[in-house]
């Protein structure tokens, strides 16, 4: 296929709760305004996608219960095969691939650079989203594991564009320390864009940057040394049949989650109103978004983190499920 007809691909990477989906929604809005038809591949660690309502009327393929760069890499290839087969009837103008928060994007890149995908798709950029408010914590030997530190470094080195998100949550002095640390890990030439709420100018997001990324000599050993041990440490558990509570009770419960819960999302029912809301928990903060009454969802909570089988997590979840709040 001629180069000019290749479908541009943007890979979104970043640790749990960094804001990848928010950035993706920003890019999708731009596509909509320009009359472009996007394809979206979403990967989740859990068994259920609780963010599907954000992508209504979009062509979305969900790869669940695994990490796109290892345990379900074959599913990614199968999905790509389906996209190629459907191209005549359902043409795409652009493809977005969002990996889990524990994915190394270089593994996704490897798939796209093999036949037959390399003839159909053109990688434009690997966009790594970083949480400024928790970055130094994730790099601390006292507050984080070596696997998490290695993973974040992999994502930084792999990224051709680094979006330093949530800069509004820290002060100027801390921000400069974070930027210095990122440059130590990714090199002085690291392309860092500061942002809040995932808002970045579209000309920056959609710029082709992959060629300069390929020239980065650090990437060779990252591919060779990359192991999947960190994935065994990051787990996802699902809580179902959660009883309704007042909003303040939910807020108290989320704020009381142990530190090893890095991310949480799902749907909960608010007591007395029978109202179902979507929640997002990251950076020790929780936000709630009301859903349309017609949304056919049930109460479900997905917790993602390390060592989720410990006693503290079990007791905290038990309080919720048994109504002890």
Secondary structure, DSSP 8 states (H G I E B T S, - for coil): --GGGSEEEEEEEESTTSSHHHHHHHHHHHHHHTT--EEEEEE-SSSS-S-GGGGTTSEEEEE-SS-TTTTTHHHHHHHHHHHHHTTTTS--SEEEEE--TT--HHHHHHHHTSTTHHHHEEEEEEEEEEETTTHHHHT-TTTS-HHHHHHHHHHHHH-SEEEEE-GGGS-HHHHHHHHHHHHHHH-TT--EEE-STT---HHHHTS--HHHHHT-THHHHHHHH--SHHHHHEEEEEEES---B-HHHHHHHHHTS-TTEEEEEEEEEETTTTEEEEEEEETTEEEEEE--TT-----EEEEEEESTTSHHHHHHHHHHHTT--
